[in-house]
Amino acid sequence: MGKIDEFRKFRGTMNNRILETGDINTRRFFSLDSAIYREGVLDAKTKELLGLVASMVLRCDDCVTYHILQCKELGISRAEFMEAFNVALIVGGSIVIPHFRRAVALLDELEGVD
């Protein structure tokens, strides 16, 4: 099992476990988190890119991974990713660089780049 499959499995398993044991507030938060990225005035691609930039600036590798996977499913191109990463870099500064590296490595893995 590869890193991406492991990430998806762990995330799914633990989200289910949290939802099984959490209270109504936990379920409400998870529901809101899912709903906010659906089509609205802003399209889903834009919302996922916003989530990706925020995750990079906040330095959450799990969130960065999640949003990259979501963006790939929505058809975000390498060029679009790079522009979003540059927004994160300018907003977050040099502390974003390690997350930028891991994000590009994940894209390379998803795209089969050596």
MOPAC internal coordinates of N, CA, C and O (Angstrom, degrees):
PM7 1SCF
backbone

  N    0.0000 0     0.00 0     0.00 0    0    0    0
  C    1.4496 1     0.00 0     0.00 0    1    0    0
  C    1.5256 1   108.70 1     0.00 0    2    1    0
  O    1.2310 1   120.55 1   -49.19 1    3    2    1
  N    1.3256 1   116.55 1   130.81 1    3    2    1
  C    1.4532 1   121.57 1  -179.32 1    5    3    2
  C    1.5243 1   112.11 1   -81.18 1    6    5    3
  O    1.2310 1   121.55 1    -7.49 1    7    6    5
  N    1.3386 1   114.64 1   172.51 1    7    6    5
  C    1.4681 1   120.49 1  -178.46 1    9    7    6
  C    1.5272 1   112.43 1   -59.97 1   10    9    7
  O    1.2310 1   120.64 1   140.76 1   11   10    9
  N    1.3131 1   116.37 1   -39.24 1   11   10    9
  C    1.4587 1   119.67 1  -178.25 1   13   11   10
  C    1.5236 1   110.21 1   -67.46 1   14   13   11
  O    1.2310 1   120.41 1   136.01 1   15   14   13
  N    1.3256 1   116.82 1   -43.99 1   15   14   13
  C    1.4647 1   120.28 1   177.44 1   17   15   14
  C    1.5222 1   110.97 1   -63.36 1   18   17   15
  O    1.2310 1   120.31 1   139.10 1   19   18   17
  N    1.3291 1   117.02 1   -40.90 1   19   18   17
  C    1.4659 1   121.04 1   177.55 1   21   19   18
  C    1.5281 1   110.63 1   -61.71 1   22   21   19
  O    1.2310 1   120.75 1   136.38 1   23   22   21
  N    1.3301 1   116.17 1   -43.62 1   23   22   21
  C    1.4627 1   120.46 1   178.40 1   25   23   22
  C    1.5229 1   110.28 1   -58.95 1   26   25   23
  O    1.2310 1   120.53 1   130.30 1   27   26   25
  N    1.3377 1   116.58 1   -49.70 1   27   26   25
  C    1.4641 1   120.53 1  -178.27 1   29   27   26
  C    1.5273 1   111.32 1   -62.17 1   30   29   27
  O    1.2310 1   120.31 1   137.15 1   31   30   29
  N    1.3255 1   117.01 1   -42.85 1   31   30   29
  C    1.4601 1   120.74 1  -178.92 1   33   31   30
  C    1.5266 1   110.59 1   -64.66 1   34   33   31
  O    1.2310 1   120.23 1   130.52 1   35   34   33
  N    1.3289 1   117.17 1   -49.48 1   35   34   33
  C    1.4587 1   121.05 1  -179.09 1   37   35   34
  C    1.5248 1   110.58 1   -61.31 1   38   37   35
  O    1.2310 1   120.66 1   133.99 1   39   38   37
  N    1.3234 1   116.35 1   -46.01 1   39   38   37
  C    1.4671 1   120.72 1  -178.94 1   41   39   38
  C    1.5249 1   110.27 1   -60.27 1   42   41   39
  O    1.2310 1   120.38 1   132.44 1   43   42   41
  N    1.3171 1   116.88 1   -47.56 1   43   42   41
  C    1.4631 1   120.64 1   179.82 1   45   43   42
  C    1.5143 1   112.76 1   -63.10 1   46   45   43
  O    1.2310 1   120.67 1   134.08 1   47   46   45
  N    1.3184 1   116.33 1   -45.92 1   47   46   45
  C    1.4595 1   120.87 1   179.86 1   49   47   46
  C    1.5244 1   111.18 1   -61.24 1   50   49   47
  O    1.2310 1   120.67 1   132.02 1   51   50   49
  N    1.3196 1   116.32 1   -47.98 1   51   50   49
  C    1.4584 1   119.57 1  -176.75 1   53   51   50
  C    1.5284 1   112.24 1   -72.44 1   54   53   51
  O    1.2310 1   119.78 1   145.08 1   55   54   53
  N    1.3307 1   118.03 1   -34.92 1   55   54   53
  C    1.4628 1   119.09 1   175.08 1   57   55   54
  C    1.5251 1   110.15 1   -61.61 1   58   57   55
  O    1.2310 1   120.64 1   136.76 1   59   58   57
  N    1.3405 1   116.38 1   -43.24 1   59   58   57
  C    1.4650 1   119.75 1   177.54 1   61   59   58
  C    1.5191 1   110.81 1   -61.71 1   62   61   59
  O    1.2310 1   120.53 1   137.19 1   63   62   61
  N    1.3192 1   116.60 1   -42.81 1   63   62   61
  C    1.4686 1   120.69 1   179.59 1   65   63   62
  C    1.5248 1   110.89 1   -62.62 1   66   65   63
  O    1.2310 1   120.38 1   136.61 1   67   66   65
  N    1.3226 1   116.88 1   -43.39 1   67   66   65
  C    1.4684 1   121.27 1   178.28 1   69   67   66
  C    1.5215 1   110.29 1   -61.54 1   70   69   67
  O    1.2310 1   120.62 1   134.77 1   71   70   69
  N    1.3397 1   116.43 1   -45.23 1   71   70   69
  C    1.4631 1   120.15 1  -178.46 1   73   71   70
  C    1.5282 1   111.92 1   -67.44 1   74   73   71
  O    1.2310 1   120.28 1   148.54 1   75   74   73
  N    1.3422 1   117.06 1   -31.46 1   75   74   73
  C    1.4664 1   120.74 1   176.72 1   77   75   74
  C    1.5191 1   111.56 1   -66.73 1   78   77   75
  O    1.2310 1   120.32 1   143.89 1   79   78   77
  N    1.3220 1   117.00 1   -36.11 1   79   78   77
  C    1.4609 1   120.72 1  -172.25 1   81   79   78
  C    1.5205 1   113.27 1  -105.49 1   82   81   79
  O    1.2310 1   120.11 1   166.03 1   83   82   81
  N    1.3206 1   117.40 1   -13.97 1   83   82   81
  C    1.4606 1   120.60 1  -179.38 1   85   83   82
  C    1.5124 1   111.61 1   -77.77 1   86   85   83
  O    1.2310 1   121.45 1   -11.14 1   87   86   85
  N    1.3108 1   114.83 1   168.86 1   87   86   85
  C    1.4618 1   119.45 1   178.80 1   89   87   86
  C    1.5318 1   110.34 1   -96.83 1   90   89   87
  O    1.2310 1   121.01 1     9.85 1   91   90   89
  N    1.3109 1   115.67 1  -170.15 1   91   90   89
  C    1.4556 1   121.27 1  -177.03 1   93   91   90
  C    1.5254 1   111.79 1   -59.76 1   94   93   91
  O    1.2310 1   119.88 1   146.10 1   95   94   93
  N    1.3270 1   117.84 1   -33.90 1   95   94   93
  C    1.4658 1   120.88 1   179.86 1   97   95   94
  C    1.5255 1   111.17 1   -66.42 1   98   97   95
  O    1.2310 1   120.42 1   140.57 1   99   98   97
  N    1.3273 1   116.80 1   -39.43 1   99   98   97
  C    1.4634 1   120.86 1   176.85 1  101   99   98
  C    1.5186 1   110.12 1   -62.29 1  102  101   99
  O    1.2310 1   120.44 1   132.79 1  103  102  101
  N    1.3224 1   116.76 1   -47.21 1  103  102  101
  C    1.4690 1   120.85 1  -179.50 1  105  103  102
  C    1.5271 1   110.95 1   -64.28 1  106  105  103
  O    1.2310 1   120.30 1   141.65 1  107  106  105
  N    1.3170 1   117.02 1   -38.35 1  107  106  105
  C    1.4668 1   120.19 1   177.86 1  109  107  106
  C    1.5323 1   111.11 1   -63.06 1  110  109  107
  O    1.2310 1   120.67 1   136.54 1  111  110  109
  N    1.3264 1   116.33 1   -43.46 1  111  110  109
  C    1.4654 1   119.68 1   179.53 1  113  111  110
  C    1.5237 1   110.49 1   -62.26 1  114  113  111
  O    1.2310 1   120.06 1   132.45 1  115  114  113
  N    1.3320 1   117.48 1   -47.55 1  115  114  113
  C    1.4606 1   121.08 1   179.84 1  117  115  114
  C    1.5226 1   110.43 1   -61.00 1  118  117  115
  O    1.2310 1   120.02 1   139.44 1  119  118  117
  N    1.3164 1   117.56 1   -40.56 1  119  118  117
  C    1.4571 1   121.58 1   178.89 1  121  119  118
  C    1.5259 1   111.04 1   -64.49 1  122  121  119
  O    1.2310 1   120.30 1   135.77 1  123  122  121
  N    1.3164 1   117.02 1   -44.23 1  123  122  121
  C    1.4647 1   121.31 1   178.13 1  125  123  122
  C    1.5252 1   110.64 1   -62.86 1  126  125  123
  O    1.2310 1   120.76 1   138.39 1  127  126  125
  N    1.3378 1   116.16 1   -41.61 1  127  126  125
  C    1.4648 1   120.56 1   179.47 1  129  127  126
  C    1.5237 1   110.60 1   -59.69 1  130  129  127
  O    1.2310 1   119.76 1   139.08 1  131  130  129
  N    1.3126 1   118.06 1   -40.92 1  131  130  129
  C    1.4683 1   121.18 1   178.35 1  133  131  130
  C    1.5258 1   111.24 1   -69.59 1  134  133  131
  O    1.2310 1   120.93 1   136.66 1  135  134  133
  N    1.3162 1   115.83 1   -43.34 1  135  134  133
  C    1.4664 1   120.58 1  -175.04 1  137  135  134
  C    1.5196 1   112.83 1   -66.79 1  138  137  135
  O    1.2310 1   119.91 1   145.41 1  139  138  137
  N    1.3094 1   117.78 1   -34.59 1  139  138  137
  C    1.4587 1   121.08 1  -171.99 1  141  139  138
  C    1.5303 1   112.46 1   -65.65 1  142  141  139
  O    1.2310 1   120.09 1   155.88 1  143  142  141
  N    1.3296 1   117.44 1   -24.12 1  143  142  141
  C    1.4678 1   120.70 1  -177.77 1  145  143  142
  C    1.5249 1   113.04 1   -91.72 1  146  145  143
  O    1.2310 1   119.75 1   179.86 1  147  146  145
  N    1.3223 1   118.08 1    -0.14 1  147  146  145
  C    1.4709 1   120.68 1   177.59 1  149  147  146
  C    1.5234 1   110.20 1   -74.54 1  150  149  147
  O    1.2310 1   121.65 1   -18.36 1  151  150  149
  N    1.3285 1   114.45 1   161.64 1  151  150  149
  C    1.4697 1   120.84 1   178.12 1  153  151  150
  C    1.5229 1   110.26 1   -52.50 1  154  153  151
  O    1.2310 1   121.03 1   -39.98 1  155  154  153
  N    1.2979 1   115.64 1   140.02 1  155  154  153
  C    1.4633 1   122.59 1   175.76 1  157  155  154
  C    1.5115 1   107.05 1  -156.75 1  158  157  155
  O    1.2310 1   120.05 1    39.04 1  159  158  157
  N    1.3016 1   117.51 1  -140.96 1  159  158  157
  C    1.4624 1   120.56 1   174.11 1  161  159  158
  C    1.5279 1   108.60 1   -60.59 1  162  161  159
  O    1.2310 1   121.09 1   138.44 1  163  162  161
  N    1.3363 1   115.53 1   -41.56 1  163  162  161
  C    1.4688 1   120.81 1   171.50 1  165  163  162
  C    1.5175 1   108.37 1   -91.85 1  166  165  163
  O    1.2310 1   120.69 1   -38.58 1  167  166  165
  N    1.3282 1   116.30 1   141.42 1  167  166  165
  C    1.4603 1   118.38 1   177.81 1  169  167  166
  C    1.5293 1   110.95 1   -74.85 1  170  169  167
  O    1.2310 1   120.89 1   -16.16 1  171  170  169
  N    1.3306 1   115.90 1   163.84 1  171  170  169
  C    1.4660 1   121.66 1  -175.97 1  173  171  170
  C    1.5283 1   111.92 1   -60.33 1  174  173  171
  O    1.2310 1   119.91 1   143.41 1  175  174  173
  N    1.3312 1   117.78 1   -36.59 1  175  174  173
  C    1.4670 1   120.69 1   179.29 1  177  175  174
  C    1.5272 1   110.68 1   -60.88 1  178  177  175
  O    1.2310 1   120.85 1   132.74 1  179  178  177
  N    1.3189 1   115.98 1   -47.26 1  179  178  177
  C    1.4609 1   120.04 1  -179.74 1  181  179  178
  C    1.5200 1   110.52 1   -61.84 1  182  181  179
  O    1.2310 1   120.31 1   136.37 1  183  182  181
  N    1.3265 1   117.00 1   -43.63 1  183  182  181
  C    1.4596 1   120.56 1  -179.64 1  185  183  182
  C    1.5308 1   111.35 1   -62.85 1  186  185  183
  O    1.2310 1   120.18 1   138.37 1  187  186  185
  N    1.3245 1   117.25 1   -41.63 1  187  186  185
  C    1.4680 1   119.86 1   178.89 1  189  187  186
  C    1.5258 1   111.09 1   -65.99 1  190  189  187
  O    1.2310 1   120.39 1   140.85 1  191  190  189
  N    1.3265 1   116.85 1   -39.15 1  191  190  189
  C    1.4642 1   119.45 1   176.80 1  193  191  190
  C    1.5326 1   110.97 1   -64.91 1  194  193  191
  O    1.2310 1   120.30 1   142.03 1  195  194  193
  N    1.3265 1   117.03 1   -37.97 1  195  194  193
  C    1.4623 1   120.19 1   175.76 1  197  195  194
  C    1.5351 1   110.09 1   -62.79 1  198  197  195
  O    1.2310 1   120.79 1   136.82 1  199  198  197
  N    1.3271 1   116.10 1   -43.18 1  199  198  197
  C    1.4618 1   119.95 1   177.15 1  201  199  198
  C    1.5143 1   111.81 1   -62.22 1  202  201  199
  O    1.2310 1   120.66 1   141.14 1  203  202  201
  N    1.3275 1   116.34 1   -38.86 1  203  202  201
  C    1.4582 1   121.36 1   179.14 1  205  203  202
  C    1.5318 1   110.81 1   -64.14 1  206  205  203
  O    1.2310 1   120.37 1   132.52 1  207  206  205
  N    1.3178 1   116.90 1   -47.48 1  207  206  205
  C    1.4647 1   120.47 1   179.77 1  209  207  206
  C    1.5288 1   110.07 1   -61.61 1  210  209  207
  O    1.2310 1   120.27 1   133.32 1  211  210  209
  N    1.3240 1   117.08 1   -46.68 1  211  210  209
  C    1.4652 1   119.98 1   179.53 1  213  211  210
  C    1.5237 1   110.80 1   -60.43 1  214  213  211
  O    1.2310 1   120.32 1   139.51 1  215  214  213
  N    1.3129 1   116.99 1   -40.49 1  215  214  213
  C    1.4671 1   120.86 1  -179.60 1  217  215  214
  C    1.5163 1   111.64 1   -65.27 1  218  217  215
  O    1.2310 1   120.40 1   141.67 1  219  218  217
  N    1.3259 1   116.83 1   -38.33 1  219  218  217
  C    1.4616 1   119.31 1   177.72 1  221  219  218
  C    1.5230 1   110.95 1   -66.82 1  222  221  219
  O    1.2310 1   120.53 1   136.92 1  223  222  221
  N    1.3296 1   116.60 1   -43.08 1  223  222  221
  C    1.4594 1   120.36 1  -179.45 1  225  223  222
  C    1.5315 1   110.26 1   -66.52 1  226  225  223
  O    1.2310 1   120.30 1   143.88 1  227  226  225
  N    1.3222 1   117.02 1   -36.12 1  227  226  225
  C    1.4656 1   121.03 1   178.49 1  229  227  226
  C    1.5291 1   112.19 1   -81.94 1  230  229  227
  O    1.2310 1   120.78 1   173.55 1  231  230  229
  N    1.3373 1   116.12 1    -6.45 1  231  230  229
  C    1.4689 1   123.53 1   174.72 1  233  231  230
  C    1.5284 1   113.46 1    63.44 1  234  233  231
  O    1.2310 1   121.32 1  -134.18 1  235  234  233
  N    1.3296 1   115.09 1    45.82 1  235  234  233
  C    1.4597 1   121.14 1   177.46 1  237  235  234
  C    1.5243 1   109.09 1  -107.39 1  238  237  235
  O    1.2310 1   120.48 1   -81.14 1  239  238  237
  N    1.3242 1   116.69 1    98.86 1  239  238  237
  C    1.4662 1   120.07 1  -176.84 1  241  239  238
  C    1.5269 1   112.95 1   -61.92 1  242  241  239
  O    1.2310 1   119.75 1   141.95 1  243  242  241
  N    1.3365 1   118.09 1   -38.05 1  243  242  241
  C    1.4667 1   119.37 1   177.02 1  245  243  242
  C    1.5279 1   110.44 1   -60.79 1  246  245  243
  O    1.2310 1   120.70 1   136.49 1  247  246  245
  N    1.3239 1   116.27 1   -43.51 1  247  246  245
  C    1.4667 1   120.44 1   179.65 1  249  247  246
  C    1.5211 1   111.29 1   -66.41 1  250  249  247
  O    1.2310 1   120.34 1   139.34 1  251  250  249
  N    1.3304 1   116.96 1   -40.66 1  251  250  249
  C    1.4616 1   120.74 1   177.55 1  253  251  250
  C    1.5301 1   109.13 1   -59.75 1  254  253  251
  O    1.2310 1   120.65 1   132.14 1  255  254  253
  N    1.3157 1   116.37 1   -47.86 1  255  254  253
  C    1.4682 1   120.41 1   178.97 1  257  255  254
  C    1.5210 1   110.59 1   -58.61 1  258  257  255
  O    1.2310 1   120.36 1   131.23 1  259  258  257
  N    1.3188 1   116.93 1   -48.77 1  259  258  257
  C    1.4618 1   121.04 1  -179.56 1  261  259  258
  C    1.5309 1   110.92 1   -56.98 1  262  261  259
  O    1.2310 1   120.25 1   131.39 1  263  262  261
  N    1.3261 1   117.13 1   -48.61 1  263  262  261
  C    1.4682 1   119.92 1  -176.39 1  265  263  262
  C    1.5321 1   111.71 1   -69.32 1  266  265  263
  O    1.2310 1   119.85 1   146.61 1  267  266  265
  N    1.3224 1   117.89 1   -33.39 1  267  266  265
  C    1.4678 1   119.04 1   175.19 1  269  267  266
  C    1.5194 1   109.73 1   -63.68 1  270  269  267
  O    1.2310 1   119.94 1   135.28 1  271  270  269
  N    1.3177 1   117.72 1   -44.72 1  271  270  269
  C    1.4679 1   120.73 1   178.81 1  273  271  270
  C    1.5221 1   110.87 1   -61.77 1  274  273  271
  O    1.2310 1   120.16 1   137.64 1  275  274  273
  N    1.3202 1   117.29 1   -42.36 1  275  274  273
  C    1.4660 1   120.84 1   178.06 1  277  275  274
  C    1.5311 1   110.68 1   -64.35 1  278  277  275
  O    1.2310 1   120.74 1   136.02 1  279  278  277
  N    1.3251 1   116.18 1   -43.98 1  279  278  277
  C    1.4673 1   120.54 1   179.41 1  281  279  278
  C    1.5215 1   111.68 1   -61.67 1  282  281  279
  O    1.2310 1   120.33 1   138.35 1  283  282  281
  N    1.3311 1   116.97 1   -41.65 1  283  282  281
  C    1.4699 1   120.04 1   178.44 1  285  283  282
  C    1.5270 1   109.99 1   -61.43 1  286  285  283
  O    1.2310 1   119.94 1   138.17 1  287  286  285
  N    1.3247 1   117.71 1   -41.83 1  287  286  285
  C    1.4675 1   120.93 1   178.44 1  289  287  286
  C    1.5245 1   111.64 1   -62.92 1  290  289  287
  O    1.2310 1   120.50 1   151.01 1  291  290  289
  N    1.3223 1   116.65 1   -28.99 1  291  290  289
  C    1.4635 1   121.28 1   179.53 1  293  291  290
  C    1.5286 1   112.43 1   -87.82 1  294  293  291
  O    1.2310 1   120.22 1   178.31 1  295  294  293
  N    1.3327 1   117.19 1    -1.69 1  295  294  293
  C    1.4566 1   120.55 1   175.36 1  297  295  294
  C    1.5172 1   115.59 1    88.68 1  298  297  295
  O    1.2310 1   120.08 1  -159.62 1  299  298  297
  N    1.3223 1   117.45 1    20.38 1  299  298  297
  C    1.4659 1   120.10 1   177.47 1  301  299  298
  C    1.5330 1   108.61 1   -64.26 1  302  301  299
  O    1.2310 1   120.54 1   -47.36 1  303  302  301
  N    1.3173 1   116.58 1   132.64 1  303  302  301
  C    1.4658 1   122.11 1  -178.08 1  305  303  302
  C    1.5306 1   111.09 1   -84.71 1  306  305  303
  O    1.2310 1   120.86 1   -15.67 1  307  306  305
  N    1.3070 1   115.96 1   164.33 1  307  306  305
  C    1.4740 1   120.97 1   176.24 1  309  307  306
  C    1.5343 1   110.01 1   -57.24 1  310  309  307
  O    1.2310 1   120.41 1   137.44 1  311  310  309
  N    1.3136 1   116.82 1   -42.56 1  311  310  309
  C    1.4686 1   120.05 1  -179.59 1  313  311  310
  C    1.5291 1   111.26 1   -62.77 1  314  313  311
  O    1.2310 1   120.09 1   139.82 1  315  314  313
  N    1.3325 1   117.44 1   -40.18 1  315  314  313
  C    1.4631 1   120.66 1   177.69 1  317  315  314
  C    1.5332 1   110.86 1   -65.50 1  318  317  315
  O    1.2310 1   120.67 1   138.17 1  319  318  317
  N    1.3455 1   116.32 1   -41.83 1  319  318  317
  C    1.4605 1   119.89 1   176.10 1  321  319  318
  C    1.5251 1   110.55 1   -58.14 1  322  321  319
  O    1.2310 1   120.71 1   133.12 1  323  322  321
  N    1.3201 1   116.25 1   -46.88 1  323  322  321
  C    1.4616 1   119.45 1  -176.16 1  325  323  322
  C    1.5268 1   111.35 1   -62.92 1  326  325  323
  O    1.2310 1   120.17 1   141.68 1  327  326  325
  N    1.3262 1   117.29 1   -38.32 1  327  326  325
  C    1.4621 1   119.12 1   176.59 1  329  327  326
  C    1.5221 1   110.87 1   -64.52 1  330  329  327
  O    1.2310 1   120.49 1   137.96 1  331  330  329
  N    1.3263 1   116.67 1   -42.04 1  331  330  329
  C    1.4695 1   120.10 1   178.25 1  333  331  330
  C    1.5246 1   110.50 1   -63.79 1  334  333  331
  O    1.2310 1   120.39 1   137.54 1  335  334  333
  N    1.3415 1   116.86 1   -42.46 1  335  334  333
  C    1.4608 1   120.17 1   178.37 1  337  335  334
  C    1.5270 1   110.95 1   -60.94 1  338  337  335
  O    1.2310 1   120.59 1   142.61 1  339  338  337
  N    1.3245 1   116.47 1   -37.39 1  339  338  337
  C    1.4592 1   119.76 1   178.43 1  341  339  338
  C    1.5265 1   112.03 1   -67.39 1  342  341  339
  O    1.2310 1   120.46 1   144.96 1  343  342  341
  N    1.3346 1   116.72 1   -35.04 1  343  342  341
  C    1.4668 1   119.09 1   174.49 1  345  343  342
  C    1.5281 1   109.24 1   -62.83 1  346  345  343
  O    1.2310 1   120.45 1   134.54 1  347  346  345
  N    1.3334 1   116.75 1   -45.46 1  347  346  345
  C    1.4680 1   120.15 1   178.25 1  349  347  346
  C    1.5235 1   111.01 1   -59.83 1  350  349  347
  O    1.2310 1   120.68 1   138.73 1  351  350  349
  N    1.3120 1   116.31 1   -41.27 1  351  350  349
  C    1.4668 1   120.89 1  -179.31 1  353  351  350
  C    1.5243 1   111.30 1   -63.48 1  354  353  351
  O    1.2310 1   119.97 1   135.93 1  355  354  353
  N    1.3179 1   117.66 1   -44.07 1  355  354  353
  C    1.4602 1   119.91 1  -177.76 1  357  355  354
  C    1.5276 1   110.84 1   -71.70 1  358  357  355
  O    1.2310 1   120.19 1   144.46 1  359  358  357
  N    1.3314 1   117.24 1   -35.54 1  359  358  357
  C    1.4679 1   120.54 1   179.38 1  361  359  358
  C    1.5272 1   110.67 1   -74.13 1  362  361  359
  O    1.2310 1   120.76 1   136.24 1  363  362  361
  N    1.3358 1   116.16 1   -43.76 1  363  362  361
  C    1.4594 1   120.27 1  -174.00 1  365  363  362
  C    1.5076 1   115.50 1   -91.12 1  366  365  363
  O    1.2310 1   120.25 1   159.35 1  367  366  365
  N    1.3154 1   117.14 1   -20.65 1  367  366  365
  C    1.4614 1   120.51 1  -178.90 1  369  367  366
  C    1.5198 1   112.47 1    82.27 1  370  369  367
  O    1.2310 1   121.44 1    12.08 1  371  370  369
  N    1.3078 1   114.85 1  -167.92 1  371  370  369
  C    1.4686 1   120.67 1  -172.04 1  373  371  370
  C    1.5218 1   113.89 1   -64.23 1  374  373  371
  O    1.2310 1   119.62 1   160.01 1  375  374  373
  N    1.3328 1   118.33 1   -19.99 1  375  374  373
  C    1.4639 1   120.53 1   178.03 1  377  375  374
  C    1.5283 1   111.42 1   -63.28 1  378  377  375
  O    1.2310 1   120.32 1   161.40 1  379  378  377
  N    1.3268 1   116.99 1   -18.60 1  379  378  377
  C    1.4702 1   122.29 1   179.50 1  381  379  378
  C    1.5347 1   111.76 1   -77.67 1  382  381  379
  O    1.2310 1   120.00 1   160.04 1  383  382  381
  N    1.3215 1   117.60 1   -19.96 1  383  382  381
  C    1.4634 1   120.75 1  -172.78 1  385  383  382
  C    1.5318 1   113.54 1   -54.67 1  386  385  383
  O    1.2310 1   118.23 1   135.20 1  387  386  385
  N    1.3428 1   120.97 1   -44.80 1  387  386  385
  C    1.4708 1   118.48 1   177.96 1  389  387  386
  C    1.5336 1   112.80 1   -59.46 1  390  389  387
  O    1.2310 1   120.19 1   144.64 1  391  390  389
  N    1.3220 1   117.25 1   -35.36 1  391  390  389
  C    1.4628 1   121.59 1   179.11 1  393  391  390
  C    1.5263 1   110.37 1   -74.52 1  394  393  391
  O    1.2310 1   120.67 1   146.78 1  395  394  393
  N    1.3123 1   116.33 1   -33.22 1  395  394  393
  C    1.4673 1   122.63 1   173.93 1  397  395  394
  C    1.5295 1   108.67 1   -60.80 1  398  397  395
  O    1.2310 1   120.63 1   134.34 1  399  398  397
  N    1.3212 1   116.40 1   -45.66 1  399  398  397
  C    1.4713 1   120.57 1   178.95 1  401  399  398
  C    1.5208 1   111.38 1   -59.19 1  402  401  399
  O    1.2310 1   120.95 1   130.09 1  403  402  401
  N    1.3329 1   115.80 1   -49.91 1  403  402  401
  C    1.4702 1   119.54 1  -178.62 1  405  403  402
  C    1.5197 1   111.25 1   -65.00 1  406  405  403
  O    1.2310 1   120.14 1   145.28 1  407  406  405
  N    1.3274 1   117.34 1   -34.72 1  407  406  405
  C    1.4628 1   120.79 1   178.29 1  409  407  406
  C    1.5283 1   110.83 1   -64.52 1  410  409  407
  O    1.2310 1   120.54 1   135.82 1  411  410  409
  N    1.3235 1   116.57 1   -44.18 1  411  410  409
  C    1.4734 1   120.12 1   178.59 1  413  411  410
  C    1.5234 1   110.12 1   -66.55 1  414  413  411
  O    1.2310 1   119.82 1   141.21 1  415  414  413
  N    1.3349 1   117.95 1   -38.79 1  415  414  413
  C    1.4649 1   120.84 1   177.16 1  417  415  414
  C    1.5256 1   110.62 1   -61.51 1  418  417  415
  O    1.2310 1   120.11 1   139.17 1  419  418  417
  N    1.3270 1   117.39 1   -40.83 1  419  418  417
  C    1.4632 1   120.43 1   177.81 1  421  419  418
  C    1.5280 1   110.68 1   -65.57 1  422  421  419
  O    1.2310 1   120.07 1   136.50 1  423  422  421
  N    1.3197 1   117.47 1   -43.50 1  423  422  421
  C    1.4630 1   119.90 1   176.38 1  425  423  422
  C    1.5182 1   111.23 1   -59.18 1  426  425  423
  O    1.2310 1   120.70 1   136.22 1  427  426  425
  N    1.3398 1   116.28 1   -43.78 1  427  426  425
  C    1.4670 1   120.03 1   177.49 1  429  427  426
  C    1.5173 1   110.81 1   -58.04 1  430  429  427
  O    1.2310 1   120.63 1   136.68 1  431  430  429
  N    1.3329 1   116.39 1   -43.32 1  431  430  429
  C    1.4693 1   120.09 1   179.28 1  433  431  430
  C    1.5310 1   111.10 1   -63.58 1  434  433  431
  O    1.2310 1   120.70 1   135.34 1  435  434  433
  N    1.3131 1   116.27 1   -44.66 1  435  434  433
  C    1.4634 1   120.47 1  -179.66 1  437  435  434
  C    1.5273 1   112.11 1   -64.50 1  438  437  435
  O    1.2310 1   120.72 1   147.45 1  439  438  437
  N    1.3232 1   116.24 1   -32.55 1  439  438  437
  C    1.4554 1   121.31 1  -177.30 1  441  439  438
  C    1.5270 1   113.01 1   -96.88 1  442  441  439
  O    1.2310 1   120.38 1  -178.27 1  443  442  441
  N    1.3219 1   116.88 1     1.73 1  443  442  441
  C    1.4720 1   120.32 1   178.45 1  445  443  442
  C    1.5025 1   114.28 1    69.87 1  446  445  443
  O    1.2310 1   120.29 1  -151.25 1  447  446  445
  N    1.3462 1   117.04 1    28.75 1  447  446  445
  C    1.4561 1   121.68 1   178.78 1  449  447  446
  C    1.5284 1   108.22 1   -87.62 1  450  449  447
  O    1.2310 1   120.76 1   -46.58 1  451  450  449
  N    1.3293 1   116.15 1   133.42 1  451  450  449
  C    1.4755 1   119.87 1   179.57 1  453  451  450
  C    1.4959 1   111.62 1   -86.20 1  454  453  451
  O    1.2310 1   120.10 1   180.00 1  455  454  453

